């Protein structure tokens, strides 16, 4: 959820980052820039999810 908060902050006020690229791409009607940003965001979010899942499994150890 934290990555979503960061991206939302970038949508609103940033001049750099994935959120900025997505917003900029939508303003200039560059679909490849928008989709590239969304795909990159999905990959980063998936990696972070599985990293937290692996750490949680190590800590909890059923």
MIKEMI-482511 format. One record per atom (N, C-alpha, C): residue number from 1; residue in one letter; y, x, z; atom name. Coordinates in nm, 3 decimals. Atoms other than C-alpha are relative to their C-alpha. Example, Ala and Ser with C-alpha at 12.3 -4.5 7.8 and 13.67 -1.06 7.14 Angstrom:
k:1 | r:A | north:-0.119 | east:0.089 | up:0.000 | a:N
k:1 | r:A | north:-0.450 | east:1.230 | up:0.780 | a:CA
k:1 | r:A | north:0.120 | east:0.090 | up:0.000 | a:C
k:2 | r:S | north:-0.119 | east:-0.082 | up:-0.006 | a:N
k:2 | r:S | north:-0.106 | east:1.367 | up:0.714 | a:CA
k:2 | r:S | north:0.109 | east:-0.077 | up:0.073 | a:C
***
This chain:
k:1 | r:X | north:-0.120 | east:0.082 | up:0.000 | a:N
k:1 | r:X | north:0.000 | east:0.000 | up:0.000 | a:CA
k:1 | r:X | north:0.126 | east:0.087 | up:0.000 | a:C
k:2 | r:X | north:-0.118 | east:-0.085 | up:-0.004 | a:N
k:2 | r:X | north:0.234 | east:0.292 | up:0.059 | a:CA
k:2 | r:X | north:0.044 | east:0.043 | up:-0.139 | a:C
k:3 | r:X | north:-0.037 | east:-0.040 | up:0.136 | a:N
k:3 | r:X | north:0.221 | east:0.399 | up:-0.307 | a:CA
k:3 | r:X | north:0.075 | east:-0.113 | up:-0.070 | a:C
k:4 | r:X | north:-0.070 | east:0.114 | up:0.059 | a:N
k:4 | r:X | north:0.330 | east:0.048 | up:-0.406 | a:CA
k:4 | r:X | north:0.144 | east:-0.005 | up:0.051 | a:C
k:5 | r:X | north:-0.134 | east:-0.004 | up:-0.056 | a:N
k:5 | r:X | north:0.628 | east:0.074 | up:-0.172 | a:CA
k:5 | r:X | north:0.086 | east:0.109 | up:-0.062 | a:C
k:6 | r:X | north:-0.073 | east:-0.111 | up:0.062 | a:N
k:6 | r:X | north:0.727 | east:0.408 | up:-0.319 | a:CA
k:6 | r:X | north:0.042 | east:-0.038 | up:-0.142 | a:C
k:7 | r:X | north:-0.031 | east:0.038 | up:0.138 | a:N
k:7 | r:X | north:0.709 | east:0.277 | up:-0.675 | a:CA
k:7 | r:X | north:0.106 | east:-0.109 | up:-0.003 | a:C
k:8 | r:X | north:-0.103 | east:0.105 | up:-0.004 | a:N
k:8 | r:X | north:0.911 | east:-0.033 | up:-0.584 | a:CA
k:8 | r:X | north:0.136 | east:0.059 | up:0.032 | a:C
k:9 | r:X | north:-0.126 | east:-0.069 | up:-0.027 | a:N
k:9 | r:X | north:1.179 | east:0.193 | up:-0.437 | a:CA
k:9 | r:X | north:0.052 | east:0.072 | up:-0.123 | a:C
k:10 | r:X | north:-0.040 | east:-0.067 | up:0.124 | a:N
k:10 | r:X | north:1.180 | east:0.391 | up:-0.759 | a:CA
k:10 | r:X | north:0.050 | east:-0.100 | up:-0.104 | a:C
k:11 | r:X | north:-0.048 | east:0.103 | up:0.092 | a:N
k:11 | r:X | north:1.219 | east:0.071 | up:-0.959 | a:CA
k:11 | r:X | north:0.147 | east:-0.031 | up:0.025 | a:C
k:12 | r:X | north:-0.133 | east:0.048 | up:-0.036 | a:N
k:12 | r:X | north:1.536 | east:-0.011 | up:-0.771 | a:CA
k:12 | r:X | north:0.108 | east:0.107 | up:-0.006 | a:C
k:13 | r:X | north:-0.111 | east:-0.093 | up:-0.020 | a:N
k:13 | r:X | north:1.729 | east:0.312 | up:-0.708 | a:CA
k:13 | r:X | north:-0.022 | east:0.142 | up:-0.054 | a:C
k:14 | r:X | north:0.030 | east:-0.139 | up:0.034 | a:N
k:14 | r:X | north:1.562 | east:0.625 | up:-0.845 | a:CA
k:14 | r:X | north:0.044 | east:0.039 | up:-0.141 | a:C
k:15 | r:X | north:-0.026 | east:-0.056 | up:0.133 | a:N
k:15 | r:X | north:1.649 | east:0.850 | up:-1.139 | a:CA
k:15 | r:X | north:-0.116 | east:0.088 | up:-0.045 | a:C
k:16 | r:X | north:0.119 | east:-0.078 | up:0.033 | a:N
k:16 | r:X | north:1.305 | east:1.016 | up:-1.141 | a:CA
k:16 | r:X | north:-0.122 | east:-0.078 | up:0.046 | a:C
k:17 | r:X | north:0.125 | east:0.055 | up:-0.049 | a:N
k:17 | r:X | north:0.942 | east:0.920 | up:-1.098 | a:CA
k:17 | r:X | north:-0.063 | east:-0.102 | up:-0.093 | a:C
k:18 | r:X | north:0.077 | east:0.093 | up:0.082 | a:N
k:18 | r:X | north:0.684 | east:0.680 | up:-1.233 | a:CA
k:18 | r:X | north:0.070 | east:-0.135 | up:-0.011 | a:C
k:19 | r:X | north:-0.070 | east:0.129 | up:0.002 | a:N
k:19 | r:X | north:0.876 | east:0.368 | up:-1.136 | a:CA
k:19 | r:X | north:0.121 | east:0.003 | up:-0.091 | a:C
k:20 | r:X | north:-0.116 | east:-0.015 | up:0.087 | a:N
k:20 | r:X | north:1.186 | east:0.496 | up:-1.311 | a:CA
k:20 | r:X | north:-0.043 | east:0.000 | up:-0.147 | a:C
k:21 | r:X | north:0.048 | east:-0.004 | up:0.138 | a:N
k:21 | r:X | north:0.986 | east:0.573 | up:-1.627 | a:CA
k:21 | r:X | north:-0.041 | east:-0.138 | up:-0.050 | a:C
k:22 | r:X | north:0.040 | east:0.135 | up:0.039 | a:N
k:22 | r:X | north:0.841 | east:0.222 | up:-1.630 | a:CA
k:22 | r:X | north:0.122 | east:-0.087 | up:-0.027 | a:C
k:23 | r:X | north:-0.121 | east:0.079 | up:0.018 | a:N
k:23 | r:X | north:1.183 | east:0.061 | up:-1.587 | a:CA
k:23 | r:X | north:0.079 | east:0.046 | up:-0.122 | a:C
k:24 | r:X | north:-0.072 | east:-0.055 | up:0.115 | a:N
k:24 | r:X | north:1.348 | east:0.292 | up:-1.841 | a:CA
k:24 | r:X | north:-0.068 | east:-0.038 | up:-0.130 | a:C
k:25 | r:X | north:0.075 | east:0.038 | up:0.118 | a:N
k:25 | r:X | north:1.072 | east:0.228 | up:-2.092 | a:CA
k:25 | r:X | north:0.016 | east:-0.146 | up:-0.035 | a:C
k:26 | r:X | north:-0.018 | east:0.143 | up:0.027 | a:N
k:26 | r:X | north:1.113 | east:-0.147 | up:-2.054 | a:CA
k:26 | r:X | north:0.141 | east:-0.030 | up:-0.050 | a:C
k:27 | r:X | north:-0.138 | east:0.022 | up:0.044 | a:N
k:27 | r:X | north:1.490 | east:-0.122 | up:-2.102 | a:CA
k:27 | r:X | north:0.022 | east:0.043 | up:-0.144 | a:C
k:28 | r:X | north:-0.016 | east:-0.046 | up:0.138 | a:N
k:28 | r:X | north:1.458 | east:0.071 | up:-2.428 | a:CA
k:28 | r:X | north:-0.112 | east:-0.050 | up:-0.091 | a:C
k:29 | r:X | north:0.109 | east:0.063 | up:0.076 | a:N
k:29 | r:X | north:1.157 | east:-0.135 | up:-2.545 | a:CA
k:29 | r:X | north:-0.100 | east:0.102 | up:-0.052 | a:C
k:30 | r:X | north:0.099 | east:-0.103 | up:0.035 | a:N
k:30 | r:X | north:0.921 | east:0.165 | up:-2.547 | a:CA
k:30 | r:X | north:-0.130 | east:-0.035 | up:0.073 | a:C
k:31 | r:X | north:0.123 | east:0.049 | up:-0.062 | a:N
k:31 | r:X | north:0.582 | east:0.007 | up:-2.479 | a:CA
k:31 | r:X | north:-0.093 | east:0.113 | up:0.042 | a:C
k:32 | r:X | north:0.090 | east:-0.111 | up:-0.034 | a:N
k:32 | r:X | north:0.393 | east:0.338 | up:-2.481 | a:CA
k:32 | r:X | north:0.043 | east:0.068 | up:0.129 | a:C
k:33 | r:X | north:-0.049 | east:-0.058 | up:-0.125 | a:N
k:33 | r:X | north:0.616 | east:0.474 | up:-2.202 | a:CA
k:33 | r:X | north:-0.034 | east:-0.090 | up:0.119 | a:C
k:34 | r:X | north:0.031 | east:0.095 | up:-0.107 | a:N
k:34 | r:X | north:0.568 | east:0.160 | up:-1.994 | a:CA
k:34 | r:X | north:-0.149 | east:0.002 | up:0.032 | a:C
k:35 | r:X | north:0.145 | east:0.003 | up:-0.022 | a:N
k:35 | r:X | north:0.191 | east:0.149 | up:-2.042 | a:CA
k:35 | r:X | north:-0.051 | east:0.133 | up:0.054 | a:C
k:36 | r:X | north:0.038 | east:-0.130 | up:-0.055 | a:N
k:36 | r:X | north:0.160 | east:0.522 | up:-1.979 | a:CA
k:36 | r:X | north:0.030 | east:0.009 | up:0.148 | a:C
k:37 | r:X | north:-0.036 | east:0.001 | up:-0.143 | a:N
k:37 | r:X | north:0.342 | east:0.480 | up:-1.648 | a:CA
k:37 | r:X | north:-0.091 | east:-0.089 | up:0.082 | a:C
k:38 | r:X | north:0.089 | east:0.092 | up:-0.072 | a:N
k:38 | r:X | north:0.129 | east:0.183 | up:-1.548 | a:CA
k:38 | r:X | north:-0.140 | east:0.058 | up:0.013 | a:C
k:39 | r:X | north:0.133 | east:-0.060 | up:-0.006 | a:N
k:39 | r:X | north:-0.194 | east:0.362 | up:-1.635 | a:CA
k:39 | r:X | north:-0.002 | east:0.118 | up:0.096 | a:C
k:40 | r:X | north:-0.010 | east:-0.112 | up:-0.095 | a:N
k:40 | r:X | north:-0.082 | east:0.675 | up:-1.448 | a:CA
k:40 | r:X | north:0.006 | east:-0.051 | up:0.143 | a:C
k:41 | r:X | north:-0.009 | east:0.060 | up:-0.133 | a:N
k:41 | r:X | north:0.009 | east:0.460 | up:-1.149 | a:CA
k:41 | r:X | north:-0.135 | east:-0.053 | up:0.046 | a:C
k:42 | r:X | north:0.132 | east:0.052 | up:-0.036 | a:N
k:42 | r:X | north:-0.334 | east:0.292 | up:-1.156 | a:CA
k:42 | r:X | north:-0.096 | east:0.114 | up:0.034 | a:C
k:43 | r:X | north:0.087 | east:-0.115 | up:-0.027 | a:N
k:43 | r:X | north:-0.510 | east:0.630 | up:-1.171 | a:CA
k:43 | r:X | north:0.032 | east:0.063 | up:0.135 | a:C
k:44 | r:X | north:-0.041 | east:-0.059 | up:-0.128 | a:N
k:44 | r:X | north:-0.309 | east:0.772 | up:-0.881 | a:CA
k:44 | r:X | north:-0.040 | east:-0.090 | up:0.116 | a:C
k:45 | r:X | north:0.036 | east:0.094 | up:-0.107 | a:N
k:45 | r:X | north:-0.364 | east:0.458 | up:-0.673 | a:CA
k:45 | r:X | north:-0.150 | east:-0.002 | up:0.025 | a:C
k:46 | r:X | north:0.145 | east:-0.002 | up:-0.015 | a:N
k:46 | r:X | north:-0.739 | east:0.466 | up:-0.739 | a:CA
k:46 | r:X | north:-0.047 | east:0.126 | up:0.070 | a:C
k:47 | r:X | north:0.035 | east:-0.127 | up:-0.065 | a:N
k:47 | r:X | north:-0.765 | east:0.832 | up:-0.642 | a:CA
k:47 | r:X | north:0.036 | east:-0.004 | up:0.148 | a:C
k:48 | r:X | north:-0.042 | east:0.008 | up:-0.141 | a:N
k:48 | r:X | north:-0.569 | east:0.769 | up:-0.322 | a:CA
k:48 | r:X | north:-0.091 | east:-0.095 | up:0.078 | a:C
k:49 | r:X | north:0.088 | east:0.095 | up:-0.068 | a:N
k:49 | r:X | north:-0.788 | east:0.468 | up:-0.237 | a:CA
k:49 | r:X | north:-0.133 | east:0.065 | up:0.035 | a:C
k:50 | r:X | north:0.129 | east:-0.062 | up:-0.027 | a:N
k:50 | r:X | north:-1.111 | east:0.663 | up:-0.272 | a:CA
k:50 | r:X | north:0.011 | east:0.118 | up:0.096 | a:C
k:51 | r:X | north:-0.020 | east:-0.108 | up:-0.096 | a:N
k:51 | r:X | north:-0.967 | east:0.958 | up:-0.079 | a:CA
k:51 | r:X | north:0.006 | east:-0.056 | up:0.143 | a:C
k:52 | r:X | north:-0.007 | east:0.062 | up:-0.133 | a:N
k:52 | r:X | north:-0.880 | east:0.733 | up:0.215 | a:CA
k:52 | r:X | north:-0.135 | east:-0.057 | up:0.040 | a:C
k:53 | r:X | north:0.134 | east:0.054 | up:-0.027 | a:N
k:53 | r:X | north:-1.221 | east:0.564 | up:0.187 | a:CA
k:53 | r:X | north:-0.095 | east:0.110 | up:0.046 | a:C
k:54 | r:X | north:0.088 | east:-0.112 | up:-0.038 | a:N
k:54 | r:X | north:-1.400 | east:0.901 | up:0.204 | a:CA
k:54 | r:X | north:0.036 | east:0.054 | up:0.138 | a:C
k:55 | r:X | north:-0.044 | east:-0.048 | up:-0.132 | a:N
k:55 | r:X | north:-1.193 | east:1.015 | up:0.502 | a:CA
k:55 | r:X | north:-0.042 | east:-0.099 | up:0.108 | a:C
k:56 | r:X | north:0.040 | east:0.103 | up:-0.096 | a:N
k:56 | r:X | north:-1.261 | east:0.684 | up:0.678 | a:CA
k:56 | r:X | north:-0.150 | east:0.009 | up:0.029 | a:C
k:57 | r:X | north:0.145 | east:-0.013 | up:-0.020 | a:N
k:57 | r:X | north:-1.637 | east:0.727 | up:0.625 | a:CA
k:57 | r:X | north:-0.033 | east:0.120 | up:0.087 | a:C
k:58 | r:X | north:0.024 | east:-0.119 | up:-0.080 | a:N
k:58 | r:X | north:-1.623 | east:1.077 | up:0.773 | a:CA
k:58 | r:X | north:0.038 | east:-0.021 | up:0.147 | a:C
k:59 | r:X | north:-0.049 | east:0.021 | up:-0.136 | a:N
k:59 | r:X | north:-1.426 | east:0.965 | up:1.078 | a:CA
k:59 | r:X | north:-0.085 | east:-0.101 | up:0.075 | a:C
k:60 | r:X | north:0.072 | east:0.109 | up:-0.067 | a:N
k:60 | r:X | north:-1.620 | east:0.647 | up:1.156 | a:CA
k:60 | r:X | north:-0.146 | east:0.036 | up:0.022 | a:C
k:61 | r:X | north:0.142 | east:-0.038 | up:-0.007 | a:N
k:61 | r:X | north:-1.979 | east:0.773 | up:1.086 | a:CA
k:61 | r:X | north:-0.083 | east:-0.104 | up:0.073 | a:C
k:62 | r:X | north:0.083 | east:0.106 | up:-0.061 | a:N
k:62 | r:X | north:-2.196 | east:0.469 | up:1.150 | a:CA
k:62 | r:X | north:-0.124 | east:0.057 | up:0.057 | a:C
***
